Amino acid sequence: MGADLELFHAASLSGWEKLRRLVPGVPEDLELHVIDAAREQLAGPAGESHAEHGIAAGTHVAFGNAFA
């Protein structure tokens, strides 16, 4: 018996827009750095689920609504 697991991380854009209004000079590519960091953080549990339980885990990271 096999299983698949999908790990999702979705971040709202509204927080970034508010941050830009409140803090001048926020780098334009900050969201990309956050997405990369989230991917790295999901890679750990995804690898552990495969190594420890044989469950393949896909990872998905994006800005916006997770259920759109």
Biopython code that builds the backbone (N, CA, C, O; Angstrom):
import numpy as np
from Bio.PDB.StructureBuilder import StructureBuilder

atoms = [
    (1, "MET", "N", (0.849, -1.169, 0.000)),
    (1, "MET", "CA", (0.000, 0.000, 0.000)),
    (1, "MET", "C", (0.900, 1.238, 0.000)),
    (1, "MET", "O", (1.852, 1.309, 0.776)),
    (2, "GLY", "N", (0.608, 2.204, -0.855)),
    (2, "GLY", "CA", (1.382, 3.439, -0.925)),
    (2, "GLY", "C", (0.507, 4.639, -0.615)),
    (2, "GLY", "O", (-0.721, 4.564, -0.634)),
    (3, "ALA", "N", (1.162, 5.723, -0.336)),
    (3, "ALA", "CA", (0.431, 6.958, -0.047)),
    (3, "ALA", "C", (1.206, 8.139, -0.614)),
    (3, "ALA", "O", (2.431, 8.104, -0.733)),
    (4, "ASP", "N", (0.479, 9.165, -0.954)),
    (4, "ASP", "CA", (1.068, 10.425, -1.394)),
    (4, "ASP", "C", (0.603, 11.520, -0.450)),
    (4, "ASP", "O", (-0.500, 11.467, 0.095)),
    (5, "LEU", "N", (1.457, 12.505, -0.267)),
    (5, "LEU", "CA", (1.153, 13.619, 0.616)),
    (5, "LEU", "C", (1.533, 14.897, -0.101)),
    (5, "LEU", "O", (2.600, 14.975, -0.708)),
    (6, "GLU", "N", (0.676, 15.897, -0.038)),
    (6, "GLU", "CA", (0.962, 17.205, -0.624)),
    (6, "GLU", "C", (1.001, 18.224, 0.505)),
    (6, "GLU", "O", (0.043, 18.355, 1.267)),
    (7, "LEU", "N", (2.117, 18.947, 0.609)),
    (7, "LEU", "CA", (2.269, 19.985, 1.617)),
    (7, "LEU", "C", (2.142, 21.348, 0.939)),
    (7, "LEU", "O", (2.832, 21.626, -0.042)),
    (8, "PHE", "N", (1.257, 22.197, 1.466)),
    (8, "PHE", "CA", (0.993, 23.512, 0.887)),
    (8, "PHE", "C", (1.347, 24.617, 1.872)),
    (8, "PHE", "O", (1.146, 24.480, 3.079)),
    (9, "HIS", "N", (1.872, 25.705, 1.344)),
    (9, "HIS", "CA", (2.058, 26.930, 2.118)),
    (9, "HIS", "C", (1.579, 28.067, 1.227)),
    (9, "HIS", "O", (2.136, 28.295, 0.153)),
    (10, "ALA", "N", (0.550, 28.778, 1.667)),
    (10, "ALA", "CA", (0.037, 29.925, 0.910)),
    (10, "ALA", "C", (0.103, 31.155, 1.800)),
    (10, "ALA", "O", (-0.299, 31.115, 2.962)),
    (11, "ALA", "N", (0.608, 32.237, 1.251)),
    (11, "ALA", "CA", (0.719, 33.497, 1.990)),
    (11, "ALA", "C", (-0.115, 34.561, 1.294)),
    (11, "ALA", "O", (-0.117, 34.653, 0.067)),
    (12, "SER", "N", (-0.806, 35.345, 2.063)),
    (12, "SER", "CA", (-1.646, 36.409, 1.531)),
    (12, "SER", "C", (-0.788, 37.581, 1.052)),
    (12, "SER", "O", (0.198, 37.944, 1.694)),
    (13, "LEU", "N", (-1.170, 38.155, -0.064)),
    (13, "LEU", "CA", (-0.473, 39.333, -0.572)),
    (13, "LEU", "C", (-0.828, 40.596, 0.199)),
    (13, "LEU", "O", (-0.071, 41.566, 0.170)),
    (14, "SER", "N", (-1.953, 40.604, 0.880)),
    (14, "SER", "CA", (-2.397, 41.821, 1.564)),
    (14, "SER", "C", (-1.390, 42.266, 2.628)),
    (14, "SER", "O", (-1.207, 43.467, 2.827)),
    (15, "GLY", "N", (-0.753, 41.353, 3.296)),
    (15, "GLY", "CA", (0.245, 41.712, 4.296)),
    (15, "GLY", "C", (1.453, 42.397, 3.685)),
    (15, "GLY", "O", (2.011, 43.320, 4.279)),
    (16, "TRP", "N", (1.863, 41.954, 2.500)),
    (16, "TRP", "CA", (3.009, 42.564, 1.830)),
    (16, "TRP", "C", (2.682, 43.975, 1.379)),
    (16, "TRP", "O", (3.520, 44.872, 1.468)),
    (17, "GLU", "N", (1.474, 44.171, 0.897)),
    (17, "GLU", "CA", (1.061, 45.502, 0.466)),
    (17, "GLU", "C", (1.035, 46.456, 1.659)),
    (17, "GLU", "O", (1.467, 47.603, 1.544)),
    (18, "LYS", "N", (0.542, 45.998, 2.781)),
    (18, "LYS", "CA", (0.512, 46.829, 3.986)),
    (18, "LYS", "C", (1.939, 47.130, 4.459)),
    (18, "LYS", "O", (2.242, 48.261, 4.841)),
    (19, "LEU", "N", (2.807, 46.124, 4.432)),
    (19, "LEU", "CA", (4.197, 46.327, 4.826)),
    (19, "LEU", "C", (4.863, 47.389, 3.962)),
    (19, "LEU", "O", (5.593, 48.236, 4.478)),
    (20, "ARG", "N", (4.624, 47.357, 2.671)),
    (20, "ARG", "CA", (5.226, 48.336, 1.758)),
    (20, "ARG", "C", (4.723, 49.753, 2.046)),
    (20, "ARG", "O", (5.470, 50.721, 1.909)),
    (21, "ARG", "N", (3.458, 49.869, 2.445)),
    (21, "ARG", "CA", (2.929, 51.194, 2.787)),
    (21, "ARG", "C", (3.550, 51.718, 4.077)),
    (21, "ARG", "O", (3.805, 52.917, 4.200)),
    (22, "LEU", "N", (3.797, 50.829, 5.037)),
    (22, "LEU", "CA", (4.300, 51.246, 6.344)),
    (22, "LEU", "C", (5.814, 51.414, 6.403)),
    (22, "LEU", "O", (6.317, 52.257, 7.145)),
    (23, "VAL", "N", (6.542, 50.616, 5.624)),
    (23, "VAL", "CA", (8.006, 50.620, 5.694)),
    (23, "VAL", "C", (8.569, 50.944, 4.312)),
    (23, "VAL", "O", (8.521, 50.114, 3.404)),
    (24, "PRO", "N", (9.097, 52.143, 4.162)),
    (24, "PRO", "CA", (9.691, 52.478, 2.860)),
    (24, "PRO", "C", (10.961, 51.657, 2.607)),
    (24, "PRO", "O", (11.684, 51.300, 3.537)),
    (25, "GLY", "N", (11.208, 51.373, 1.349)),
    (25, "GLY", "CA", (12.438, 50.684, 0.982)),
    (25, "GLY", "C", (12.399, 49.172, 1.096)),
    (25, "GLY", "O", (13.448, 48.531, 1.052)),
    (26, "VAL", "N", (11.212, 48.580, 1.243)),
    (26, "VAL", "CA", (11.124, 47.113, 1.264)),
    (26, "VAL", "C", (11.520, 46.612, -0.125)),
    (26, "VAL", "O", (10.955, 47.061, -1.122)),
    (27, "PRO", "N", (12.479, 45.692, -0.205)),
    (27, "PRO", "CA", (12.936, 45.209, -1.523)),
    (27, "PRO", "C", (11.789, 44.619, -2.346)),
    (27, "PRO", "O", (10.911, 43.939, -1.815)),
    (28, "GLU", "N", (11.817, 44.890, -3.633)),
    (28, "GLU", "CA", (10.764, 44.402, -4.530)),
    (28, "GLU", "C", (10.705, 42.875, -4.578)),
    (28, "GLU", "O", (9.636, 42.297, -4.776)),
    (29, "ASP", "N", (11.856, 42.226, -4.397)),
    (29, "ASP", "CA", (11.892, 40.766, -4.507)),
    (29, "ASP", "C", (11.781, 40.057, -3.154)),
    (29, "ASP", "O", (12.104, 38.873, -3.048)),
    (30, "LEU", "N", (11.334, 40.762, -2.135)),
    (30, "LEU", "CA", (11.230, 40.157, -0.806)),
    (30, "LEU", "C", (10.320, 38.923, -0.808)),
    (30, "LEU", "O", (10.612, 37.926, -0.148)),
    (31, "GLU", "N", (9.221, 39.003, -1.555)),
    (31, "GLU", "CA", (8.300, 37.863, -1.620)),
    (31, "GLU", "C", (9.000, 36.609, -2.144)),
    (31, "GLU", "O", (8.736, 35.502, -1.674)),
    (32, "LEU", "N", (9.891, 36.790, -3.118)),
    (32, "LEU", "CA", (10.613, 35.635, -3.674)),
    (32, "LEU", "C", (11.507, 34.991, -2.622)),
    (32, "LEU", "O", (11.626, 33.767, -2.573)),
    (33, "HIS", "N", (12.128, 35.799, -1.791)),
    (33, "HIS", "CA", (12.965, 35.263, -0.712)),
    (33, "HIS", "C", (12.115, 34.498, 0.304)),
    (33, "HIS", "O", (12.530, 33.458, 0.816)),
    (34, "VAL", "N", (10.937, 35.019, 0.585)),
    (34, "VAL", "CA", (10.035, 34.351, 1.533)),
    (34, "VAL", "C", (9.544, 33.027, 0.950)),
    (34, "VAL", "O", (9.470, 32.023, 1.659)),
    (35, "ILE", "N", (9.212, 33.024, -0.325)),
    (35, "ILE", "CA", (8.775, 31.781, -0.974)),
    (35, "ILE", "C", (9.898, 30.751, -0.955)),
    (35, "ILE", "O", (9.659, 29.578, -0.667)),
    (36, "ASP", "N", (11.120, 31.179, -1.261)),
    (36, "ASP", "CA", (12.257, 30.255, -1.226)),
    (36, "ASP", "C", (12.463, 29.680, 0.177)),
    (36, "ASP", "O", (12.724, 28.487, 0.330)),
    (37, "ALA", "N", (12.345, 30.527, 1.195)),
    (37, "ALA", "CA", (12.500, 30.056, 2.580)),
    (37, "ALA", "C", (11.399, 29.069, 2.946)),
    (37, "ALA", "O", (11.663, 28.075, 3.623)),
    (38, "ALA", "N", (10.172, 29.329, 2.509)),
    (38, "ALA", "CA", (9.065, 28.411, 2.792)),
    (38, "ALA", "C", (9.288, 27.070, 2.095)),
    (38, "ALA", "O", (9.005, 26.019, 2.670)),
    (39, "ARG", "N", (9.790, 27.100, 0.867)),
    (39, "ARG", "CA", (10.093, 25.844, 0.158)),
    (39, "ARG", "C", (11.134, 25.029, 0.921)),
    (39, "ARG", "O", (11.005, 23.814, 1.067)),
    (40, "GLU", "N", (12.163, 25.715, 1.402)),
    (40, "GLU", "CA", (13.198, 25.025, 2.163)),
    (40, "GLU", "C", (12.622, 24.420, 3.443)),
    (40, "GLU", "O", (12.985, 23.308, 3.825)),
    (41, "GLN", "N", (11.728, 25.151, 4.101)),
    (41, "GLN", "CA", (11.141, 24.640, 5.343)),
    (41, "GLN", "C", (10.219, 23.460, 5.090)),
    (41, "GLN", "O", (10.123, 22.571, 5.936)),
    (42, "LEU", "N", (9.538, 23.427, 3.953)),
    (42, "LEU", "CA", (8.675, 22.280, 3.630)),
    (42, "LEU", "C", (9.486, 21.073, 3.166)),
    (42, "LEU", "O", (9.043, 19.935, 3.317)),
    (43, "ALA", "N", (10.661, 21.313, 2.608)),
    (43, "ALA", "CA", (11.482, 20.209, 2.098)),
    (43, "ALA", "C", (11.892, 19.265, 3.227)),
    (43, "ALA", "O", (11.983, 18.055, 3.019)),
    (44, "GLY", "N", (12.138, 19.804, 4.414)),
    (44, "GLY", "CA", (12.529, 18.961, 5.545)),
    (44, "GLY", "C", (11.470, 17.930, 5.898)),
    (44, "GLY", "O", (11.759, 16.733, 5.880)),
    (45, "PRO", "N", (10.243, 18.358, 6.222)),
    (45, "PRO", "CA", (9.193, 17.385, 6.534)),
    (45, "PRO", "C", (8.862, 16.455, 5.358)),
    (45, "PRO", "O", (8.523, 15.289, 5.562)),
    (46, "ALA", "N", (8.964, 16.976, 4.132)),
    (46, "ALA", "CA", (8.694, 16.128, 2.966)),
    (46, "ALA", "C", (9.721, 15.004, 2.886)),
    (46, "ALA", "O", (9.364, 13.850, 2.650)),
    (47, "GLY", "N", (10.992, 15.339, 3.081)),
    (47, "GLY", "CA", (12.041, 14.323, 3.064)),
    (47, "GLY", "C", (11.915, 13.342, 4.209)),
    (47, "GLY", "O", (12.149, 12.146, 4.037)),
    (48, "GLU", "N", (11.544, 13.845, 5.385)),
    (48, "GLU", "CA", (11.382, 12.969, 6.552)),
    (48, "GLU", "C", (10.232, 11.991, 6.361)),
    (48, "GLU", "O", (10.343, 10.825, 6.741)),
    (49, "SER", "N", (9.113, 12.457, 5.768)),
    (49, "SER", "CA", (7.976, 11.546, 5.571)),
    (49, "SER", "C", (8.357, 10.422, 4.616)),
    (49, "SER", "O", (7.894, 9.291, 4.766)),
    (50, "HIS", "N", (9.201, 10.735, 3.634)),
    (50, "HIS", "CA", (9.626, 9.697, 2.701)),
    (50, "HIS", "C", (10.623, 8.751, 3.360)),
    (50, "HIS", "O", (10.511, 7.532, 3.234)),
    (51, "ALA", "N", (11.597, 9.321, 4.061)),
    (51, "ALA", "CA", (12.645, 8.496, 4.675)),
    (51, "ALA", "C", (12.088, 7.607, 5.786)),
    (51, "ALA", "O", (12.459, 6.438, 5.891)),
    (52, "GLU", "N", (11.215, 8.148, 6.603)),
    (52, "GLU", "CA", (10.732, 7.412, 7.771)),
    (52, "GLU", "C", (9.525, 6.519, 7.494)),
    (52, "GLU", "O", (9.348, 5.482, 8.134)),
    (53, "HIS", "N", (8.684, 6.940, 6.520)),
    (53, "HIS", "CA", (7.430, 6.216, 6.316)),
    (53, "HIS", "C", (7.203, 5.758, 4.877)),
    (53, "HIS", "O", (6.222, 5.075, 4.585)),
    (54, "GLY", "N", (8.119, 6.140, 3.974)),
    (54, "GLY", "CA", (7.950, 5.760, 2.576)),
    (54, "GLY", "C", (6.843, 6.513, 1.872)),
    (54, "GLY", "O", (6.354, 6.064, 0.835)),
    (55, "ILE", "N", (6.438, 7.654, 2.417)),
    (55, "ILE", "CA", (5.362, 8.445, 1.827)),
    (55, "ILE", "C", (5.979, 9.593, 1.026)),
    (55, "ILE", "O", (6.667, 10.453, 1.577)),
    (56, "ALA", "N", (5.722, 9.591, -0.272)),
    (56, "ALA", "CA", (6.210, 10.666, -1.130)),
    (56, "ALA", "C", (5.403, 11.923, -0.850)),
    (56, "ALA", "O", (4.173, 11.879, -0.813)),
    (57, "ALA", "N", (6.088, 13.038, -0.652)),
    (57, "ALA", "CA", (5.404, 14.293, -0.353)),
    (57, "ALA", "C", (5.818, 15.363, -1.345)),
    (57, "ALA", "O", (7.001, 15.674, -1.486)),
    (58, "GLY", "N", (4.836, 15.921, -2.029)),
    (58, "GLY", "CA", (5.079, 17.055, -2.909)),
    (58, "GLY", "C", (4.945, 18.336, -2.108)),
    (58, "GLY", "O", (4.235, 18.365, -1.103)),
    (59, "THR", "N", (5.613, 19.389, -2.537)),
    (59, "THR", "CA", (5.513, 20.670, -1.839)),
    (59, "THR", "C", (5.058, 21.751, -2.803)),
    (59, "THR", "O", (5.448, 21.762, -3.971)),
    (60, "HIS", "N", (4.226, 22.663, -2.302)),
    (60, "HIS", "CA", (3.682, 23.744, -3.103)),
    (60, "HIS", "C", (3.687, 25.014, -2.263)),
    (60, "HIS", "O", (3.159, 25.031, -1.151)),
    (61, "VAL", "N", (4.284, 26.076, -2.796)),
    (61, "VAL", "CA", (4.358, 27.350, -2.087)),
    (61, "VAL", "C", (3.942, 28.447, -3.045)),
    (61, "VAL", "O", (4.418, 28.501, -4.179)),
    (62, "ALA", "N", (3.046, 29.331, -2.591)),
    (62, "ALA", "CA", (2.591, 30.422, -3.452)),
    (62, "ALA", "C", (1.985, 31.540, -2.617)),
    (62, "ALA", "O", (1.667, 31.362, -1.441)),
    (63, "PHE", "N", (1.835, 32.682, -3.245)),
    (63, "PHE", "CA", (1.085, 33.781, -2.648)),
    (63, "PHE", "C", (-0.337, 33.721, -3.180)),
    (63, "PHE", "O", (-0.569, 33.423, -4.352)),
    (64, "GLY", "N", (-1.272, 34.008, -2.304)),
    (64, "GLY", "CA", (-2.675, 34.042, -2.721)),
    (64, "GLY", "C", (-3.492, 33.054, -1.925)),
    (64, "GLY", "O", (-3.054, 32.537, -0.897)),
    (65, "ASN", "N", (-4.694, 32.803, -2.422)),
    (65, "ASN", "CA", (-5.638, 31.915, -1.764)),
    (65, "ASN", "C", (-5.263, 30.456, -2.055)),
    (65, "ASN", "O", (-5.109, 30.069, -3.214)),
    (66, "ALA", "N", (-5.120, 29.667, -1.018)),
    (66, "ALA", "CA", (-4.728, 28.259, -1.179)),
    (66, "ALA", "C", (-5.777, 27.435, -1.892)),
    (66, "ALA", "O", (-5.459, 26.382, -2.446)),
    (67, "PHE", "N", (-7.020, 27.889, -1.893)),
    (67, "PHE", "CA", (-8.096, 27.084, -2.463)),
    (67, "PHE", "C", (-8.692, 27.703, -3.714)),
    (67, "PHE", "O", (-9.792, 27.330, -4.123)),
    (68, "ALA", "N", (-7.990, 28.633, -4.325)),
    (68, "ALA", "CA", (-8.510, 29.283, -5.541)),
    (68, "ALA", "C", (-8.381, 28.370, -6.735)),
    (68, "ALA", "O", (-8.766, 28.745, -7.843)),
]
sb = StructureBuilder()
sb.init_structure("model")
sb.init_model(0)
sb.init_chain("A")
sb.init_seg("    ")
for serial, (resi, resn, name, xyz) in enumerate(atoms, 1):
    if name == "N":
        sb.init_residue(resn, " ", resi, " ")
    sb.init_atom(name, np.array(xyz, "f"), 0.0, 1.0, " ", f" {name:<3s}", serial, name[0])
structure = sb.get_structure()
